[in-house]
Amino acid sequence: MGKIKKGILGGFSGKTGTVVGGSWKGIDYMRSLATSVANPKTAAQVTVRSNFKTIASIMAKANPITKLSNWSNAKKQSAFNAAVRINYDSAIVNDEIDLERLSFGEFSRKGLTDLQVVFNEDETTLSLNLNWVNDADEETAFNDDMVAVVMVRKSANEGIVDVMIDYLNAKREDEQYRIEIGLLESFNDGDTFYAYAGTGRNPQKPKEIINIPAKNVVKFSAAKYLRRAVAGH
């Protein structure tokens, strides 16, 4: 049974007959129960669903970063919803996800000046090295701003297989940072790694100085195609 919580002119929650009511993000809604459910699976529809699912999966894992961006101010939707919608609109080219076009929001800080992002491998380990110039001016950037990094690993056969985020571990004033990704033997031939880097506010910073207009986009910075030599081949 549905319940009216805001008077006779307000919305209601629950089910009444064939009508369902509820509220989401402050919006009251009503919908009819479906009498039947169609689930066509044309090639085009399967592609759309697959791309949507992949983008949603990436953005779900990157949510600790995107929710600190300007997307957290999106009207009547969460930062995650905004991230999925924006990337679905901008990162799909010819029915495929162009990982170099992914975005993770804008932040109330200037970007990292002269940022260099490079994948390195020694005999056993793959790592990501970042170098930049500290451009803190105490008005649009601060020494203790945090460096945000997202990495995506794509398999030639399996699609997106891993998403990793790094935040709160490096500061603007450090001017360099190294992330150890993992042992080479744990990756497959043809894996491609993508990295996205930028700056975000230090969550411990007093609230009165965090409302600087967003200026920094955490964007694609580097990619590496890894072909691991297989013993005996």
N, C-alpha and C positions, 0 to 999 in steps of 0.2 A: 504494500500500500504506500502511495506517495504521501509526502508530508510538506505542507506549505509553511515556510519559515519566515516569510517576509510580508505577510498579509495577503489579501486576496489578489492584489495586483503584482505580487512578487513571484519569483520562480519557485519551483518545487523540486524535491529530490525523491528518487525512488521510481517505482513503476505503478502506473494506473491504467488498467486495461491494456491497450496496445501502445501506450505512450510512456516514454522514459524521460525523466527530467533530472537535471543536475547542474553543477556549477564548476567552471574551470577557469582559473586565472581571473576570477571576479566576473566571469561572463555566465549568465544564466542561459541554459539551453533546454530544448525539448526535441526529441526525435521519436519517430515511429519505429516499432520493432519490425525487423525485416520478415516478410512472409516467406521469402526464399533467398538463398544465397548463391550467386553465380560466381564461379571462379575460373574464368577463361584463362588459358595458358598459351596464348600465341607467343611466337618468338620475341616479338617486340615487348610484350608485357613481362615476359620472363626477364628480359634484359633490364627493363626499368626497375623491377623489384630487386634484382641482384645488385644493381648500382646503388639503389637506395639503401639496401641492407648493408653494403660495404661502407658507404659514407657514414651511416648511423653508427656502425661498429667503431670506426676510427674516431669519430667525434665523442662517443661515449667514453672511450679510454682517455681522450684528451680533455675531458670535461673539467678536471681540476685547473687547467690553464684557461680554457675558453670562458669559464664562469667568472674569471677575474678581468676579462676584457670588456669592451663596450657592449658586447652582446648581452651581458647581464642586465642591461638597461632596455632591452627590447620590450616593446609594449605587448602585453597580453600573451607572452610566450617566454619560455625559459631560454637560457643561454644555449642549452643543448639543441632545442628546437630551432633557434636562429642559426646555429652552426650547420645543422643538417640542411636547412632550407637554402642558405646562402651558397654552400658548397655544391649542393645538387644543381643549383642554377648556373654556377660558374665553372665547375671543375669537370663537367662531362662534355667531351668533344667527340663527335661521331659515335655516340652511344657507348663510349668508353671513358673511364675515369682517368683524367690526366693528373697524375699525382703532383706534378710541378705547379699546378694551379690551385692546390689546396690552400686554404687560409684558416687561421686560428684566432682571428679577431684583432682589434686594435686596442692598444694599451695607453694609459695616460702618462706616457714617457716618450722621450726621443729614442730613436733606434740606436743600435750599437754602431759607432763610427768605425769605418774601415774593417768591418767584420769579415773574417776569413774562416770558413768552415771546411775542414778537410778530413776525409776518411784515411786512416793509416792502418797498415797491417804489418806485423812482424812475422816471425816464423809460426806463431801459434795463435795470435790474438788480433781481432779487429777492434779498432777504437776510433773515436771521433775527437778531433782537436779543434778548439775554437780560440781565436785570437782577435782582439779588438782594441780600440783606443778609448780610454775613459774620457767622456766628454761631459761629465757632470757640471752643471752650472747652477745647481741649487734652486732653479726656477722651473725648468722643464725636465730635469734629470738629476738624480741623486746618486752619491757614491754607493749607497747600499741598495740600489735597485737590483732586482733579481734577474738572472738570465734564464729565459724559458727555452727549452729545447723539446721538440717532438721528433721522433724517428719512426719511420715506417719501413718494414721489410716486406718486399713483394717477391713471391716465388713465380718462376716462369710457368709452372703448371698448376699451382694451387691458389693463385691470387694473393690477397693480403694475408700474411701469416703472423704478423707481429706488429704491435704498436707500443712504443716505449716513450714515456715522458720524463723530463728532468727539470725540476723547479725547486728553488730554495737552497740549492747547493753551490751556486756561484753568484758573485756580486759584480756589478759593473766595475768597481774599483780593482777587481782581481786582474782584469785585462787578458786573462787566459783561463782555459778550462779543458780538462780531458775527461771523456766518458769512455769507459771500457765497455764495449758492446758484448763481447763474448768470444769464445774459442772458435777459430776458423772451422774446426772439424764439426761444429754443431750447425753449420750452415750448408746449404746445398748449391750445386753448380747452377749458375744462372740467377741466383738471388740478387735483387737490386735493392739498395738501401737509399732512402731519402731522408734528409734532415731539414728541419725548419727551426729557425732561431730568432730570438728577439728579446726585448726586455719588458718586465712587468714590475709593478710596485712591490715593495716589501710589505707584506701583510701586517707587520708590526709598526708600520709608519703611522703617526697620528692622523686621524681622519681629516683634519682641517687642511691637509696639503695633498690629498690624493685626488682631488677633483680637477686635475689639469685636463684640458681637452685632449682626446686621444690622438696621438701622432704616430705611434709605432705599430707596424703590422708584422706579426710573426709570420714569416713567409719562407718559401723554398729557398734554401741556401746552397745545398750541395747534393750530389748523388754519386753513387759508385756502383758499377756493375762488377759483381764478384764472381769470378770463375775459379773455383777451387780445384786444384790438381788432385786427381784421384789415383792413389797408389796402384800400380799394376796396369794402368791404362795409358 
